[in-house]
């Protein structure tokens, strides 16, 4: 990942775009502080994990009560 200042980015925008097209990420800084990032449009985004099994699994209607008595016995010391 390269870091360039704003003046250099304006002066060499075409060169930076070519580097980004090859897959490089460019960070643009103002007075040494990063303020923007150039990346490819089709670069992989952060994967969204919530709901990734939607439609592939089934939770039974009695899920909250499955083995309720056995679990209560374990907590209450009834079963060894």
C-alpha positions as CSV (number, residue, x, y, z in Angstrom):
1,X,0.0,0.0,0.0
2,X,1.4,3.4,-1.1
3,X,0.9,6.7,0.7
4,X,0.9,9.9,-1.4
5,X,0.2,13.5,-0.5
6,X,-2.7,15.4,-2.2
7,X,-0.4,17.4,-4.5
8,X,1.3,14.2,-5.7
9,X,-2.1,12.6,-6.2
10,X,-3.4,15.5,-8.3
11,X,-0.2,15.6,-10.3
12,X,0.0,11.8,-11.0
13,X,-3.6,10.8,-10.9
14,X,-3.4,8.7,-14.1
15,X,-0.4,6.7,-12.7
16,X,-2.2,6.1,-9.4
17,X,-5.3,4.9,-11.2
18,X,-3.2,2.5,-13.2
19,X,-1.6,1.2,-10.0
20,X,-5.1,0.8,-8.4
21,X,-6.3,-1.1,-11.5
22,X,-3.5,-3.6,-11.0
23,X,-4.8,-4.2,-7.5
24,X,-2.7,-1.8,-5.4
25,X,-4.4,0.3,-2.7
26,X,-3.3,4.0,-2.5
27,X,-3.7,6.1,0.6
28,X,-3.9,9.9,0.1
29,X,-2.6,12.0,2.9
30,X,-3.0,15.7,3.8
31,X,-0.1,17.1,5.8
32,X,1.0,13.5,6.5
33,X,-2.4,12.4,7.9
34,X,-4.3,9.7,5.8
35,X,-7.6,11.1,4.6
36,X,-8.7,8.9,1.7
37,X,-8.1,5.5,0.2
38,X,-8.1,4.5,-3.5
39,X,-9.1,0.9,-4.2
40,X,-10.4,-1.0,-7.2
41,X,-14.2,-0.9,-7.6
42,X,-14.4,-4.7,-7.9
43,X,-12.1,-5.3,-4.9
44,X,-13.6,-7.7,-2.4
45,X,-15.5,-5.9,0.3
46,X,-15.8,-6.9,3.9
47,X,-17.9,-10.1,4.0
48,X,-21.2,-9.8,5.6
49,X,-21.6,-12.8,7.9
50,X,-25.1,-12.3,9.4
51,X,-27.6,-14.5,7.7
52,X,-25.0,-16.5,5.6
53,X,-27.0,-19.7,6.3
54,X,-30.4,-18.2,5.5
55,X,-32.5,-20.9,3.9
56,X,-30.0,-23.7,4.6
57,X,-30.9,-24.6,8.1
58,X,-34.0,-25.0,10.1
59,X,-34.6,-24.3,13.8
60,X,-37.3,-26.5,15.3
61,X,-40.3,-24.7,16.9
62,X,-39.5,-26.3,20.3
63,X,-35.8,-25.2,20.2
64,X,-36.1,-23.3,23.5
65,X,-37.6,-26.3,25.3
66,X,-35.5,-29.2,24.0
67,X,-34.1,-31.3,26.9
68,X,-35.5,-28.7,29.3
69,X,-35.9,-31.2,32.2
70,X,-32.4,-32.7,31.7
71,X,-30.8,-29.3,31.7
72,X,-32.7,-28.2,34.8
73,X,-31.6,-31.4,36.6
74,X,-27.9,-30.7,35.7
75,X,-28.2,-27.2,37.1
76,X,-30.0,-28.3,40.2
77,X,-27.8,-31.2,40.9
78,X,-30.5,-33.9,40.3
79,X,-28.6,-35.9,37.7
80,X,-25.0,-37.1,38.0
